[in-house]
């Protein structure tokens, strides 16, 4: 599948690139996408939640009233969960939320997500570009020239570019990553996917069978 290459002003350069059918034209596997996105979101959780239980509360352990004859329930300790300030019953404990997925399944998920973007015509290829200095205004102008300034966008670069990254950092609806940082969640979450030529080469070399 051939796609026109645009310049930084959103105009066609007269060149076209071939998108690999193994990466951008497969039958999307929705379950693979689901599993990869689920793993990504699970890995965002710190798992440091903790509540003190009865044995961890600071307080006296003496019996606060006699066992019988008060007309109320028996009570052995002020640290009991039924009293204010007592321990919590079955409270949250630290937990590791990491999940394991096979590398082959993760590659399938990324290829499926890229194929979906290609089918939706939500994928644009631009020539490699750079800014003279980090300026949000220049990055907004770039998005406007592509007609995606009002959409969630994911811009994929071949290598780290601080000027481009810093120019995008103030924009909530736009994200800049390198081809090695690309993940299924970011692809699915974006409404428009912008690939530079060098990023396209890196993606295809990483994901081809």
Backbone torsions as a table, in degrees:
resi	resn	phi	psi	omega
1	UNK	NA	126.9	-178.1
2	UNK	-97.8	139.7	179.5
3	UNK	-131.8	137.7	179.9
4	UNK	-70.7	142.0	177.1
5	UNK	-94.5	127.4	-180.0
6	UNK	-101.3	159.0	174.9
7	UNK	-96.0	-174.8	-175.5
8	UNK	-65.9	-17.7	178.5
9	UNK	-95.0	6.7	177.6
10	UNK	80.7	11.6	-179.2
11	UNK	-102.1	149.6	-178.7
12	UNK	-68.1	138.2	179.5
13	UNK	-88.3	-8.7	-176.3
14	UNK	90.7	-3.6	178.8
15	UNK	-106.5	155.9	176.0
16	UNK	-132.2	151.9	177.2
17	UNK	-121.3	150.7	176.8
18	UNK	-90.4	124.0	173.7
19	UNK	-88.7	128.4	-178.3
20	UNK	-63.5	129.8	178.0
21	UNK	-65.8	-26.6	179.4
22	UNK	-70.2	-18.7	-177.1
23	UNK	-112.0	-39.1	-171.3
24	UNK	-112.7	4.2	-177.5
25	UNK	-142.1	33.7	176.7
26	UNK	-90.4	167.2	173.2
27	UNK	-76.0	114.8	-174.0
28	UNK	-60.6	135.7	176.3
29	UNK	-98.9	100.4	-174.3
30	UNK	-64.7	-34.2	-178.2
31	UNK	-69.5	-36.3	177.2
32	UNK	-64.5	-41.2	177.1
33	UNK	-61.6	-44.4	179.9
34	UNK	-58.5	-47.1	-177.5
35	UNK	-64.8	-40.3	-178.6
36	UNK	-69.8	-40.7	177.5
37	UNK	-65.9	-40.7	178.4
38	UNK	-60.6	-42.7	178.4
39	UNK	-64.7	-43.4	-179.6
40	UNK	-59.4	-46.9	-179.3
41	UNK	-67.4	-36.3	178.2
42	UNK	-63.9	-36.2	-178.4
43	UNK	-74.4	-11.0	175.2
44	UNK	-79.1	-14.5	-177.9
45	UNK	-82.3	131.1	-179.3
46	UNK	-75.1	-33.7	-179.9
47	UNK	71.9	23.1	-178.0
48	UNK	-96.8	11.8	-179.3
49	UNK	-64.2	137.8	-177.7
50	UNK	-157.9	134.2	172.9
51	UNK	-124.8	144.0	-179.1
52	UNK	-75.6	134.6	176.4
53	UNK	-97.6	-178.6	-171.3
54	UNK	-54.5	-41.4	-176.1
55	UNK	-73.3	-14.7	-175.3
56	UNK	-102.3	-7.3	-179.3
57	UNK	-76.1	138.8	175.5
58	UNK	-82.1	124.5	-179.6
59	UNK	171.3	167.5	-178.9
60	UNK	-69.7	149.1	178.2
61	UNK	-105.1	5.6	-179.1
62	UNK	-69.7	154.7	177.6
63	UNK	-73.2	124.7	-168.7
64	UNK	-80.8	-16.8	175.2
65	UNK	-157.6	167.6	-177.3
66	UNK	-68.7	158.7	-173.1
67	UNK	-69.0	-41.3	-173.2
68	UNK	-122.8	160.6	169.2
69	UNK	90.8	0.1	-178.7
70	UNK	-90.8	-15.1	-178.1
71	UNK	82.0	-0.8	178.6
72	UNK	-121.4	-179.9	-177.5
73	UNK	-66.2	155.4	176.2
74	UNK	-67.8	145.1	178.3
75	UNK	-142.4	128.0	-176.7
76	UNK	-106.1	-24.1	-174.5
77	UNK	-153.5	145.6	178.0
78	UNK	-70.5	-14.5	180.0
79	UNK	-85.3	2.9	179.7
80	UNK	-61.5	141.7	-179.5
81	UNK	-60.3	-18.3	-178.8
82	UNK	-78.5	-11.9	179.2
83	UNK	-100.5	148.7	175.9
84	UNK	-62.7	132.3	-176.8
85	UNK	88.6	-2.2	178.5
86	UNK	-80.8	177.8	-179.9
87	UNK	-70.2	160.6	179.8
88	UNK	-93.5	138.5	179.5
89	UNK	-79.7	126.1	177.9
90	UNK	49.9	46.1	179.9
91	UNK	-69.7	167.6	180.0
92	UNK	-65.4	146.2	177.9
93	UNK	-126.1	155.7	177.8
94	UNK	-54.2	138.9	-175.2
95	UNK	-146.0	143.4	176.2
96	UNK	-93.5	116.7	-176.0
97	UNK	-95.7	4.9	-177.3
98	UNK	-63.0	144.2	178.8
99	UNK	-125.2	148.0	-179.7
100	UNK	-103.3	132.7	173.4
101	UNK	-129.9	146.0	177.4
102	UNK	-68.0	147.8	-179.7
103	UNK	-60.4	-38.1	-179.5
104	UNK	-63.2	-39.1	179.2
105	UNK	-68.2	-38.3	179.0
106	UNK	-66.2	-38.3	176.1
107	UNK	-65.5	-40.8	177.1
108	UNK	-61.2	-40.6	179.8
109	UNK	-63.2	-43.2	179.8
110	UNK	-67.4	-40.5	177.7
111	UNK	-64.1	-38.5	179.6
112	UNK	-65.3	-42.4	179.8
113	UNK	-65.6	-41.1	178.1
114	UNK	-66.2	-37.5	178.4
115	UNK	-65.7	-37.0	176.3
116	UNK	-62.1	-44.4	178.9
117	UNK	-63.0	-38.4	179.1
118	UNK	-65.7	-41.9	178.7
119	UNK	-65.2	-33.1	-178.6
120	UNK	-83.6	2.4	-175.8
121	UNK	54.5	37.0	179.8
122	UNK	-107.1	23.2	-176.7
123	UNK	-121.6	130.5	-179.5
124	UNK	-127.6	139.8	175.7
125	UNK	-111.8	127.4	178.7
126	UNK	-122.5	155.6	175.9
127	UNK	-71.2	157.1	179.9
128	UNK	-58.2	137.5	-177.7
129	UNK	-140.0	168.0	178.3
130	UNK	-153.1	159.1	174.6
131	UNK	-110.2	148.2	179.7
132	UNK	-65.8	-32.2	179.8
133	UNK	-152.1	157.9	178.5
134	UNK	-66.6	111.6	178.1
135	UNK	-140.7	121.1	178.9
136	UNK	-61.4	-35.7	-178.8
137	UNK	-59.5	-40.2	179.9
138	UNK	-67.2	-38.3	-179.7
139	UNK	-69.1	-39.6	177.0
140	UNK	-62.8	-39.6	178.2
141	UNK	-63.2	-37.3	177.4
142	UNK	-63.7	-46.1	179.0
143	UNK	-63.9	-39.4	-179.5
144	UNK	-64.3	-38.8	-179.7
145	UNK	-65.4	-26.1	177.2
146	UNK	-91.2	-6.5	179.5
147	UNK	75.0	27.3	-177.7
148	UNK	-125.1	20.8	-177.3
149	UNK	-68.3	-20.3	-179.8
150	UNK	-104.8	12.7	-178.6
151	UNK	-118.7	158.1	170.2
152	UNK	-69.2	124.4	-175.6
153	UNK	-128.6	149.8	175.9
154	UNK	-124.7	118.2	179.6
155	UNK	-105.4	123.5	-176.5
156	UNK	-109.8	120.8	179.5
157	UNK	-102.6	159.3	177.8
158	UNK	-72.4	-43.3	179.7
159	UNK	-135.2	168.2	179.4
160	UNK	-61.3	131.9	177.9
161	UNK	-135.3	102.7	-174.1
162	UNK	-63.8	-37.5	-179.2
163	UNK	-62.4	-43.4	179.2
164	UNK	-69.8	-44.0	-178.9
165	UNK	-62.2	-47.8	-178.4
166	UNK	-66.5	-29.9	178.8
167	UNK	-69.1	-25.9	-176.3
168	UNK	-95.7	-10.2	-167.5
169	UNK	-65.4	-26.8	-179.3
170	UNK	-82.8	-6.6	-175.3
171	UNK	-96.7	119.7	-175.4
172	UNK	-70.0	-32.2	-172.2
173	UNK	-95.8	9.6	-178.7
174	UNK	-132.0	142.1	-179.3
175	UNK	-134.4	138.7	178.4
176	UNK	-117.3	125.9	177.8
177	UNK	-135.5	167.9	172.9
178	UNK	-96.1	167.2	-177.4
179	UNK	-62.7	-29.4	179.6
180	UNK	-76.5	-18.1	179.5
181	UNK	-94.6	-3.5	-174.7
182	UNK	-63.3	133.5	178.0
183	UNK	-135.9	162.3	-174.7
184	UNK	-62.0	-41.4	-178.0
185	UNK	-60.3	-45.1	-179.0
186	UNK	-63.2	-37.8	179.5
187	UNK	-65.3	-48.3	-177.3
188	UNK	-67.6	-35.5	-176.2
189	UNK	-71.6	-24.5	-177.7
190	UNK	-86.2	143.7	175.0
191	UNK	-83.7	-28.4	178.9
192	UNK	-132.3	136.9	-178.9
193	UNK	-116.1	122.3	-179.6
194	UNK	-114.9	120.4	-179.7
195	UNK	-113.4	133.2	170.1
196	UNK	-81.5	163.0	-177.4
197	UNK	-61.3	-41.3	-179.9
198	UNK	-68.1	-33.8	177.5
199	UNK	-66.9	-38.1	179.3
200	UNK	-60.2	-42.4	178.4
201	UNK	-62.8	-43.2	-179.8
202	UNK	-65.4	-40.9	-179.9
203	UNK	-63.9	-45.9	-177.0
204	UNK	-67.6	-36.3	179.0
205	UNK	-69.8	-29.7	179.8
206	UNK	-79.7	-31.9	-169.4
207	UNK	-108.7	-10.3	178.8
208	UNK	-66.4	146.9	179.7
209	UNK	-65.0	NA	NA
